Structure formats: C-alpha cells, structure tokens
C-alpha cells in the first residue's frame, strides 16, 4: 500500500505541474515546476519526506534508464546532423569541459574563501 | 522482425533494461570511465536495431514507458535536495555565483566556438541552450529560431560526455569540494550528468539536481540576450 500512496502523490504533483505549464507560456518543462512544488511541500512540512521517499529513491536510482529511448533516437536525427558532425564532435567536449571547469572552480573558490573567513558552511 | 516488434508491448523495455544491465556488468568488470553503462547500452541497442533491421519508431513505441517516467523522476529530485537543504541554505552565494558563472561561460563558449567552427546563425542559437536539461533546451532553441531536434541531440550527447568524464574533469581542475563538484556537473551536463553525481554521493547529487533547475532557469533568461549577437 505504501508504494501506491507514494506514487499517487508523485503522480499528482506531476499532473499539477502540467496544469501550471499549460497556463504559463514559458519554455520551462512541467518537470521543473513539479520539482519546485515538491520542494515547497517538503520544506513547508505539508508533505513529510517519508511519505514519498521509497518511490522517489527508486525512481532516482533507475533514472539513467529513462534517457535511453531518447538517445537511441539520435539514429533518426542523424541525417540532420551529418554535415556538421565533425565540428560537433569538437564542439561538445570542449564546451562541456569549459563549463564544468569554470562553474566548479568558481564555486570552490568561494567555498574556500568562506571557510577561511570562518563562515560555517560545513555539511 | 519489424512485424513482431511492432505488436510487442515489452520489446523496447526488455532490450533497454537488458542492455543497461549488461553495461553495468561491463563497467563493474573493467572500471573504466569509457565503459559508462548509459553509453554502452545505447551502442548495444543501436547495433541491435541496425542488425535486426528494426525501425526506431517500433522500438520507441514500447520503450516509451521509460521516457514516461522521466517527469515523475525529475519531480523526485526534490527529495535529495530537501535532505541537503541545510547545505544549500549555507551555500546560497556559492550556488548563485557558481551557477551564474557556469551559465555565462556556457553561452560565451558557444558564441566563440560558433565563430571559430564557422557555424551558421541558426546553428548558433540551436547550440546556445546545450548545457541545460533536454526539455528546457529544446524549447529555448525553437523559441530562438533554432532546430529543436538538433538541440536535443547535442544536449543529450553533452550529458553523456559530462556523465562519462565528470570524474576526470574534476580531477584535472582539482575540484574536490563536494558542493562544487555537484554544481559543476549539473550545470554542464544536466540530468544525465546528475545521474553520475548521485553515484558520487548525496551532497554531489543534491547540488547537481539543484544546478539543473537553477541553471535551466538562468539560461531561459540569458539565452535570448546572447542570441542577439550574430555569428
């Protein structure tokens, strides 16, 4: 029964998120609205984390599986990409490395500075 | 073969899960970043579809169940985020500045590389949202006059590259702080990268989930400004 209740809550939040998406014409997917709704419910204490955690942890654990069909779909869009494929092979790793490096270094530098200033930021 | 597959409701799920399980086994055996289970399973499935002359549409029809779970699973990313809420509260400035610099560096890199590689203006706006989650990125790309199919493909490949190379990139840049690692992975390679961050630890995973949402929203706001530049 526990799993049914948990899944029901998660599905209901997903549905409310879709309704919001329908009325707000922003290029933000329903899932992001849902994430924010869930977080507000948890922080405000309306929803206890134990009421969703078993199903939530399971869904998160199997998340990589959910990307498979979309990526396999690359076979379909290959014709569109073919003329620029070599340039994209250069482009994607370079920009991924830059973004990860810049974001990580900046975040780490601020953390280190705060630690030195004695701000309590430890986990 | 196509006829058989076309009438099966489970074919897509079975081959996807089996390919992923095989990917996990290989990863366990060899422990190399290149043997990423997601990457391996995709190669296996594409090879299988080509070998059996099975159309993608027939595979997709029954594999759809997996994509269908993506929305509730993304909603559930709020759970690890909530568990780490104290870390988040203490790191507001880090989150804002770290992700802000990540998003801006992404947009700037796309601009510079588009000039260097000679991409058309349409391609440039298609690539602008490349670091954000697929659903946001596709909509941003089409709104700016780009091609959402190509955007989706580039975004997913970016995610896989980030997922596979997160450990190496963090080591090379000497990013050791778990909060910084999580933000960096989520900001550069969205939900697919987050899958790797979640394996690294709960703090990394939570920060990465947060980064996906926040950097996605930042990109929605900033990408239209950058699209006014022309290459």
Interface residues (C-beta under 8 A of the other chain):
Chain A: X7 X10 X11 X13 X14 X17 X26 X27 X28 X29 X30 X31 X32 X34 X35 X36 X37 X38 X39 X42 X43 X49 X52 X53 X55 X56 X57 X59 X60 X62 X63 X64 X65 X66 X67 X68 X69 X70 X71 X72 X73 X74 X75 X76 X77 X80 X81 X84 X87 X88 X90 X91 X92 X93 X94 X95 X96 X97 X98 X99 X100 X101 X102 X103 X104 X105 X106 X107 X108 X110 X111 X112 X114 X119 X120 X121 X123
Chain B: X12 X16 X17 X19 X20 X37 X38 X41 X42 X45 X46 X49 X50 X56 X59 X60 X63 X64 X66 X67 X69 X70 X71 X72 X73 X74 X75 X76 X77 X78 X79 X80 X81 X82 X83 X84 X85 X86 X87 X90 X91 X93 X94 X95 X97 X98 X99 X101 X102 X105 X106 X109 X110 X113 X117 X118 X119 X123 X127 X130 X131 X133 X134 X135 X136 X139 X140 X143 X147 X149 X150 X152 X153 X154 X156 X157 X158 X159 X160 X161 X162 X165 X166 X169 X170 X172 X173 X175 X176 X177 X178 X179 X180 X181 X183 X184 X185 X187 X188 X189 X191 X192 X194 X195 X198 X203 X205 X209 X211 X213 X216 X217 X220
